[in-house]
Amino acid sequence: MNAVLRPILAALGLLLYTGLTAADQLYTCGMHPQVISREPGNCPICGMTLVPVRANGAPTGRHAHEVKYYKSSMNPGEVSPKPGKDSMGMDMIPVYGEEEEQTEAISIDSATVQRMNLKTERVTRGPVLRELRAVGSVAFDERGLRDVTTKYDGWVEHLEVDATWTTVRRGDPLLEIYSPDLRNAELNYLVALRSEGPAGGPLTRSTRSRLELLDVPAADIDAVARTGEAPRSLVLRATSDGTVIEKMAVAGQMAKAGETLYKMADLTTVWVVAQVYEQDLPFVKAGQAATVRVTYGPERLIEGRVEAVLPRVEEDTRTATARIVIPNPDGSLRPGMFVDVRFVAKLADSAVLVPDLAVLRTGERNTVFIARPDGTFLPREIALGVRSQGNLYQVLTGLAGGENVVVSGQFMLDSESQLRDAIQKMLARTQAPAEQIEHR
């Protein structure tokens, strides 16, 4: 071969020699594995010293024709000590002696490993956790909503709470109201007390019961009995803690019985309404934990629980509503606020998990490189399941917990593996005529 053309062909990975046998020593570049030479020297691309590489020929000797095990040609990792069919109904193929390891194992010296920046991680076992994210908004807890009304007609004379979003405590005054019906009921109670005495009687109990049915507080009724006077107006007080979210009452207005004067909400607990895409609905269940992240100010994570997944999918957005109950003692979550919601669903209690960085994907198969204790690397095809937390994937077949896989620099190993495969096929072609002559 022309000495001028040889480096060019080597750089293109086309340096193939006729008459090559399994016993021949080959040399390659640690940075450019496509460069192959039968003689030591320097890489024609980068100038680095070529390192020896085994030709990895077919097994010979007394173990060459001994069947080690049978493997599936369709499902990676499916093996059997006896011949038969795999889970897909295909005949399993025999593996002779150390054929697989001799053919596929890659041996690289430590200096080249450092230059290739090869890093490994251990394959672990653990639960398969599916993480889902959704956009949510804060809403009122409907069970904490209250309407302030009266059971009698009257006129609002004075407002103590005269603006929305005012926070009140139980017993705080809201307004003063004058009601002729209420004042007549109080006067009737006084007449009964004077006629039946302090011990009371049927009439006293009847008139007091009427005041109680009109929601007059017991303290106000006792004050009427103690002072012997019926006040002109009654102070309407809050029956629970809350925030006024709507105010209909206006000083001087006439309020009909049952008419809403204030609408109040308890904001110590709120709902987060999250929109979940319909394809993710199987992973979100009632009772499941959820984490809410506030999108303003310092990052805050609040733990809550899914109370219900509403049985309706919105036609426009193709999402269903998950209702999450969130404690809000400091009032930092305000209705109408947007938040980020994260759900974590457990799909399997225990499975083999491989780092995402370790998997080489070709579109048709997934491959990882096993770092073996003897310093060699073995490519192995695996079948992946679903993605788990921490950039991990569930491994269905092909890997076992505790093995070490390459997570950095495996592209160089992949190139080397493909190169070894090409050499093996070339050796098979060159040795075939000799074997045919020998058998004759």
N, C-alpha and C positions, 0 to 999 in steps of 0.2 A: 504494500500500500504506500502511496505517495506520502512522504514525511510532512508535506505542507498540508495535505488534506486531512491527515489523521487528527490533529487537534480540533479542526472544525467539525468533523463528524462526531468526535467525542462530546463536544459541547452540545450537539443536537441530540445526544442520546442514541446515536445510530451506529456506535462502534461495536459491531457484531463480527465475531471471528468464526470462521469455519473450522471444524475439527475440534471444537471446545468440548471437554469432558468434565465429569463431576469432580475429578481429582485436580483439575487446574485451579490455580490460585488467581483470583480476580482482585482488582483494586478499584476503589471508588472514592469520591469526594464527600466528606461529611456535610458540606453545605450544598452540594449539587449532586444528589444521588443518581442523576441521569448519566453522569460521566462514568464510564466503565473502561478499564484497561487491564491487559494481561501482564503489564509490567509496571513496577513502581515508578513514581514520578510526581509531577505537580499537576494540579487541576488547570486545564487550559482556560477556565473562566475566571477563577479568583486567585489562582497561583498557590493554593494551599496544597500541602503534601497529601498525596493519595494514601488512604488507609486500606489494609487488606480486608476483603470480604469473602465469606464462603460462597461457593457456587450453589450450595444447598441442593445437591443432586438427589435423585431418587434413592430410597433406602436399598441397601445391598446386604448380603450376608444371610444368615439363617433366619433372621427376623423379617426379611424383606417380604415374604409371602404369608406371614402369620397374621391373621385378622385380629386386631386389637379390640375393636368394637364396631358397631354399625350406627350410622347417623342418618338423620333425615336430610334429604336434599331440598326440602321446602321450609322446614321450621328449624331455625338455628337453635342449637343447644339441646335438641331432642335426640337422645342416644339410647342404644339398647345393646345388651351383651349378646343378643341372639338376632338372627335375621328375621325380617317380618315387614310389616307395613307401618308407616307412621300415622299420626292422627288425621292426616289428610288423605289417607288411602294410597299413598305412593310407596313403592318399594324402597326400603332403607339400603343405603350403599355401604360397603365395607371400608374400614380404615385399617391399613396394613402397618403393623409395627409402630415405628415412630414417624410414620409418613407425615402426619399433620404437623407435628412440631418441627420436624426437619425442613419441611417445605415452607412454613409460614413464619417461624421464629426469626427475629431480627437481632443480631448481636452487634452492639456499638460500643466502642471503647469509651472510658469515662471522660476523656478530654472532649470528644465529640458530643457527648451528652450535655456537657456544660455549654458548649458553643451553640447547641440547638435549643438551649433553655428548656429542657424537658422537666416538667413538674408533674407530680402524681398526687392523687387523693384516694383514700380508702372508700370502697363501696360499703354502704351501711344498710341496716335494716331499720324500719320505722314506719309510723303511720303515713298514709297517703292523705294529705290535706289539700283541699281545693280552695283557693282564695278567690273571692269575688268582690268586686268593687261596684258601688252604685252611688248615684247622686240622690241626696235626700233634702228635705226641707222640714223645718220645725213647725209643728202645729199644736193647737190647744189640745190638752187631754179632755175629751168631751165629758168625762165623768166628773170633772172639776168645774163645770160651767153651772152658774146659778143665775136665776132671774129674781130681782127684788120687786115684789108686787104687794098690793094690799087687798084685803078681803072686804073692803068697804069703799064707798065713794068719799072723796075729800078734795081739799084744796091745798096745794103745796105753798106753804108760807115762807119757808127759808131753806136754803141748801147749805149743808155742811160740806158735802163733796160736790164740787161744781165743775170738775174737769175729768176727762177720761184719763186712763192709765195712772189713776191715783191708787196707791196701795193702802188697804185698810186692814185692821185687825178685828177679830170677833168682838162685838160690843161697841165698836166705834159708831158715833152718830152719823147718819147719812143725810137726813132732812127732817123738817118739822111739818106735820100735816094736820089740818083741821078737818074733822068729820062730824057732822051733826049726829049721824047714826052711832058713832063710837061714843060721843059725849052722852047721848041718851042712855046708852048701855051702862056707862059709869054711874050716872045719876040713879038709875034703877038699883044698882048694886048698893049705893049709899042708903037708899030708902029701906032695902031689905035688912041691912045691918042695923039701922036705927030701930026697926020694928022687932027684930028677932034677937037683938043683943049681940054681944061679942061672941057668945057660944055659937051663934048662927043657927040656921034651920034650913028647911027645904027651899025656901025662896032665896035665901042668901047663897046657897050652893048653886041654884039654877042661874042666878044672875052672874055669879063669878065664872061659872062654866061658859056662859055666853062670851064674856070678855076673853077667856082663854081661846075659844074657837075663833075669835077675831085676831089672834096672834098678838094680843097685848102681853108683854113680858110679865112674869110673876112679880118682879120687883116693882113695876109700875102699879099693879093691882094692890099690892100691899101698901104702897104709898097713898093710894086713894083711901084705903081703910084707916090708915094711921092719921092722915091729915083731915079726913072728913070733907074733902073738897075734890071736885072733878075738874082736872085741868082743861083749859080751852083746846089745846093742841097736844099731839103726841109726837115724841121724838122717835123716828124710825131708825133702828140700829142694824148694823151688819150682823148676820147670823153665823158667819164664818170668815176666816182669813181669805184674802184674795185681792185681785186687781180689777178695777173698773175698766172694762174694755168697751162698753157702750153706755152713754148717758142720755136718757130720753127726758128725764125730769127737768122742768124749768120752773123757776120761782113764779108763783101766781097762777099756774095752770090748774085745771080741774082734772083729777085723776080718777078714772073709773075703776071699779073693783076688777082685779085681775090684769089691769094694764101694767106693762113692764116699765118700771122707772129706771132701773140700772140692770146691766148685764155684767156679771162678774166671773172671773176665771181664777182657778188655783194654778199658779205657775210653778209650784214646787215640784211638779211632775209634768212632763210634756211628752208629746208624741213626735217621733221622727218618721216621716213618711218617705220611704225609699222606693225608687223605681227600678224594678228588677226585670231584665230582659227575659222573654219567655223561654229561651233555650237554657237559661240558668235557673229556672223555677224548680227543677228536681233537687237542687242543692240548697234551697232555702226552705226551712220548716219552722212551724210555730214552736217556741221554746228554745230555739237556737240562739247562741250568743252573738252579739254584734258589737262592733267598735265604731264609735262616731268620732270624727275629727273635725274640730271647729276650724273654719277657713279664715278667721281673722285673728290678729294678735299673735301671741306666742302659741306654739302648737300645743293643743290639748287633746288628749284621748279620753273619751268617756265610754264606759262599758254599759251596755244595755242588753235587752232580750227581746227577740221577736215575739210579739203577742199574737199576730195573725197575718196571714197572707191572703189578701182579699181575692175572692173567686171571680175576678174579672180582668180581662186583658184589654188595655186601651187600643183601639183600632189604629190610631194615628202613630203612636210610638211603639206599639207592640211590647208594652211593658205591663207588669202587674205591680200592685202596691203592697209593700211589706210594711207593717205598722210596728214600730219599735218603741217601747216604753223606756224613757230616760229620766233618771232623777235630776232635778234642777234646783237644788236648795239655795244656791246663790243667785239664781235668776240670770245667769250668763247666757242661757239659750233663750232666744226671743222668737216668738212666732213669726214666720215668714223668712227666717234666716236659712241660707243654704249651708249644707254640711256634706262631708264625704263619709260614706258608710262602707265598712268592710265586713264581709261574712267569711267564716272559715268552716268548711264542711269536711268531715272525715269520710273518705271514700273506702278506706281499707285500714284495718287495725295494724297490720304488719306487712311490709313488702320490701323487696330489694330496691334501693334508691341509688341512682347514679347521677353525678353532676352533669348539668346540661353542657358544660364546656368540654366534657370528655367525649361527646358523641359526634362522630362524623356522619353527615347525612348526604346521601347521593340522590335522594328522591325515590329510590327503589329499596334501599336497605340502610340500616344504621350500624355503624361499626365503632368499636372502642379498641384501644390498645392496652393489653394487660402487661403490667410491669412485674416480671417474675423474679423470685429470689436470686436466681443465678445471673441476674443482670441483663437478661434478654427481654425482648418485647414481642408479644404475640397478638396479632389482630384477631378480633372475634366479632362475629355478627350477632346482634342482639335484637330483641323485639321489645318495643317501648309501649307503655300504657299511657296513663294520663300524667299531666304535669302536676307536681306537688310544690309545696312552699320551699323557699330557699334555693330556687333554680335547680330543683331536682326532678328527675323523671322516674316513674315506676318502671321497673324492668320485669317483663313477663317471662322471658326465657333468655338464656345466654350468659348470665352472670350470677355469682353467689356472693353473699355478704362476706366481707373481710378481704376480698381481692383488691389490689391496687390498680387504678387506671390512670392513664396519662391525660392530663387536663391542659397542658401547654406544650406546644411543639409537635403535636401529633400529626400535623400536616406533613412535616418532614418524614415522619415514620410512614405515613400513608404512601408518599412518593417512593420511599425505599421498598415498601411492601409490594407495590405494583412493579417496581423494577425487578425484585426477586422473582415475582411470578413470571415476568417476561423471560428471565434467564432460565427458569425451570422449564418453560415450554421449549426454549431453544435447545436446551440440553436433551430434552426428550426426543426432539427431531434428529439431533446428531447421533444419539445412541441407538436409535431404532434400527438402522441398517446393521450395526454390529451385532445386536441381539438376534436379529433374524438370521444372520450368517451362522452365529453360534448354535442356534437351535437346529439349523440344517445339518 
